[in-house]
C-alpha cells in the first residue's frame, strides 16, 4: 500500500481537523482531496508528509511510519510556493534539493528530464511560474 490512514484523528485544541479517517491508496492510483475550507485537506497532507503527527491513529507511507526516514526518502511534494531565494540560479536550486536524498540523480539528468537543462545558469526569478515548479 502506498498510503494508509487508519482511524486517524487530528485535534488542535478543541478543534477536530480530521475525524477518524480511513484511507488506502495503492501504488499507481491517483487520488484528489476535495472539500470546502476547513475540511482537513491541508492537515491530511501535512500528516502524510510527516510534518505533523496524528492525535491518534496511524499514517503510513510505503509501509513505513510517515515520519520515518525511509518514508521521507521515498516521497516528494510539489509545493505551490517553495520560498526559494530569488538570488539562486536554477542549477543551485536543483543541487539544494538533490542534497535531501541519499542517492540523488545527477543534476544534468534531473534538468534534462524536466526540459530545462539549458536554464541551469538562469536566476530563479527569471523563470515562469510553471518552470519554477
C-alpha positions as CSV (number, residue, x, y, z in Angstrom):
1,X,0.0,0.0,0.0
2,X,1.4,3.4,-1.0
3,X,-0.6,5.4,1.5
4,X,-2.6,4.2,4.6
5,X,-4.6,6.2,7.1
6,X,-6.1,4.1,9.8
7,X,-8.6,5.7,12.3
8,X,-6.7,9.0,12.0
9,X,-7.8,11.9,14.2
10,X,-6.0,15.3,14.4
11,X,-7.0,17.8,17.0
12,X,-5.9,21.4,17.5
13,X,-7.1,22.1,21.0
14,X,-10.9,21.8,20.8
15,X,-11.0,21.7,17.0
16,X,-11.1,18.3,15.3
17,X,-9.5,18.9,11.9
18,X,-9.6,15.2,11.0
19,X,-12.2,12.8,12.5
20,X,-11.5,9.1,12.1
21,X,-10.2,9.0,8.5
22,X,-9.5,5.6,7.0
23,X,-7.9,5.7,3.6
24,X,-5.9,3.3,1.5
25,X,-4.2,4.2,-1.8
26,X,-2.4,1.5,-3.8
27,X,0.7,2.2,-5.8
28,X,-0.2,3.7,-9.2
29,X,-3.5,5.1,-8.0
30,X,-4.3,8.8,-8.3
31,X,-6.4,10.5,-5.6
32,X,-7.6,14.0,-5.2
33,X,-8.6,15.6,-1.9
34,X,-11.6,17.9,-2.4
35,X,-13.6,19.7,0.1
36,X,-14.5,23.1,1.5
37,X,-12.2,25.3,3.5
38,X,-11.7,23.7,6.9
39,X,-12.4,20.2,5.7
40,X,-8.9,18.9,6.8
41,X,-7.2,18.6,3.4
42,X,-4.1,20.5,4.3
43,X,-3.9,18.8,7.6
44,X,-4.2,15.4,5.9
45,X,-1.3,16.3,3.5
46,X,0.8,17.5,6.5
47,X,0.3,14.2,8.2
48,X,1.1,12.3,5.0
49,X,4.4,14.3,4.6
50,X,5.3,13.7,8.2
51,X,5.1,17.4,9.1
52,X,2.5,16.8,11.8
53,X,1.7,13.8,13.9
54,X,-1.9,12.4,14.2
55,X,-3.5,12.9,17.6
56,X,-4.5,9.2,17.3
57,X,-4.4,6.6,14.6
58,X,-1.6,5.7,12.1
59,X,-0.4,7.2,8.9
60,X,1.8,5.0,6.8
61,X,3.7,5.7,3.5
62,X,5.1,2.8,1.6
63,X,4.6,0.6,4.6
64,X,6.5,2.9,7.0
65,X,5.5,5.5,9.5
66,X,5.1,8.8,7.6
67,X,7.6,10.5,9.8
68,X,10.3,7.9,9.3
69,X,13.5,8.4,7.3
70,X,12.5,5.6,5.0
71,X,9.2,7.3,4.1
72,X,10.8,10.7,3.8
73,X,13.4,9.4,1.3
74,X,10.7,8.0,-1.0
75,X,8.2,10.8,-1.1
76,X,8.1,14.1,-2.9
77,X,5.8,17.0,-2.9
78,X,5.1,19.8,-5.4
79,X,4.5,22.9,-3.3
80,X,2.6,25.9,-4.7
81,X,5.3,28.1,-3.4
82,X,8.7,26.8,-2.2
83,X,10.1,30.0,-0.8
84,X,13.3,29.7,-2.8
85,X,15.6,32.8,-2.6
86,X,15.4,34.5,-6.0
87,X,19.2,35.1,-6.0
88,X,19.8,31.4,-6.5
89,X,20.3,30.0,-10.0
90,X,18.3,27.1,-11.3
91,X,21.3,24.6,-11.0
92,X,21.9,25.7,-7.4
93,X,18.3,25.1,-6.5
94,X,18.4,21.6,-8.1
95,X,21.6,20.9,-6.1
96,X,19.9,22.1,-2.9
97,X,17.0,19.7,-3.4
98,X,19.3,16.8,-4.5
99,X,21.1,17.1,-1.2
100,X,17.9,16.0,0.6
101,X,18.2,12.4,-0.8
102,X,20.8,9.7,0.0
103,X,21.3,8.7,-3.7
104,X,20.3,11.7,-5.8
105,X,20.3,11.6,-9.6
106,X,23.0,13.7,-11.3
107,X,22.0,17.4,-11.7
108,X,22.1,17.3,-15.5
109,X,19.8,14.3,-15.6
110,X,17.3,16.0,-13.4
111,X,17.4,19.2,-15.5
112,X,17.1,17.2,-18.8
113,X,14.2,15.1,-17.5
114,X,12.1,18.3,-16.9
115,X,13.3,20.0,-20.1
116,X,15.3,22.9,-18.5
117,X,18.9,21.8,-18.9
118,X,19.6,25.0,-20.9
119,X,18.3,27.1,-18.0
120,X,20.8,25.9,-15.3
121,X,22.6,29.3,-15.1
122,X,19.5,31.5,-15.0
123,X,18.3,33.1,-11.8
124,X,15.1,31.6,-10.4
125,X,13.4,35.0,-10.6
126,X,13.7,34.8,-14.4
127,X,11.6,31.7,-14.7
128,X,7.9,31.4,-15.4
129,X,5.6,30.0,-12.7
130,X,5.5,26.6,-14.3
131,X,9.2,26.5,-14.8
132,X,9.7,27.4,-11.1
133,X,7.5,24.4,-10.0
